[in-house]
Amino acid sequence: MAIPPVDIATLPVPAQRIVAADAQPRMKQMAAKGVVPGLRPEAIVTVLALLTQDTDTAIAGEAAGTLAKLPPPVMTGALAADLDPWVVDRMADSYRSDREVLTKLFAMPRVSIETVEDHAKTGGEPVTELIATNEQRLLDNPQLIAALYMNKATRMSTADRIVELATRNGVSVTGIPAWREVATAVQDELICEPSDEPLPDDELFYEQDALAHEIATDSDGEVFVETEPGKEEVQEKFKSLAARLSDMSVSQRVRRAMLGTKEERMLLVREQNKVVCSAAARSPLMQESDIVMVAKNRNVPEEVLRIIGSSPIWLKSYSVKKSLIENAKTPVALAQSLIPHMREADLKRLMSDKNVSSAIQMAAKRHLQRRDK
């Protein structure tokens, strides 16, 4: 939902004259520099915010620069007022890294949830920590919990704390694709109180992120090597990544599965821990090529194949359906339900494929016979 624009008619008359469509360019140019005699701080800030949208790019740029460097008296007065939601949004955008300013903006009575959500998604650690302190707002607006959780700048301890807050209050966060797994993962975790400084688990999460991205820059994405038919081993260059993942708690591994690199997801989707592998399968970062690779693999847990086979998005892909049918580990009922979608040539091959069950061979044969009739 878009934030409604400022109602110009509510502004003081001098301000209306400055932002009017037929206002004199000279007047707007002076106002863009902050020269607006007689206006209160909140009106000055509103005028500047409106001028950042001016059709004259020179005026818009000047106003944006002035808004981002307000004199202390104007800033203090504006932050003590009840600003229009649209103006709050513009101010918050201009002071994205200023926690002191954002603290006062986010506390304003008419601040838009859209504004807070934008910063929950994109803000750095100081900003995400600020947003996470207002528990009632989080409970009233679960999309903020999702935005914070999916923002890698949010501390791991904070992510655990807000997930536990939601589960304790019976709030379902649909914005997190693997919410059930995320909520389950924190049940047996020690939930830490808010801290001024990052905790050891937070540092571990950040260090893992740095290592994962360092490895990803020199990776072809093939994490495993087949040692013998049906058996795989982690490639040497990924062993440090796998070792660090194994040292993490379940909730940490679930969040890495959701937000980490392809290499991490390919490791975690094979985990026997149902919560972790399911979260990896539901990661919004999974690409079709990744899913095809997973669907072919006989070392992934059956639950992962069920998740893929129940996803309308992935079942749009012929390659995914074909890979699921050809994987002997795919539940027979699921594989059989996909048979009608196969091409004739693939059905004929399935009839004699010794790597699939006799039930799948027979299902392919029956479907071909029905097509012939």
Buried (B, 14 or more C-beta within 10 A) or exposed (E): EEBEEBEEEEBBEBBBBBBEEEBEEEBBBBBBBBEBEEBBBBBBBBBBBBBBBBEBEEBBBBBBBBBBEBEEEBBEBBBEBEBBBBBBBBBBBBBBEBBEBBBBBBEBEEBBBBBBBBBBBEBBBBBBBBBBEBEEBBBEBBBBBBBBBBBBBBBBBBBBBBBBBBBEEEBEBEBBBBBBBBBBBBEEBEBBEEEEEBBEBBEBBBEBBEBBEEBBEEBEEEBBEEEEEEEBEBBEEBEEBBEBBEEBBBBBBBBBBBBBBBBBBBBBBBBEBBBBBBBBBBBEBBEEEBBBBBBBBBEBBBBBBBBBBEBEEBBEBEBBBBBBBBBBBBBEEBBBBBBEEBEEEBBBBBBEBEEBBEEBBBBBBBBBEEEEE
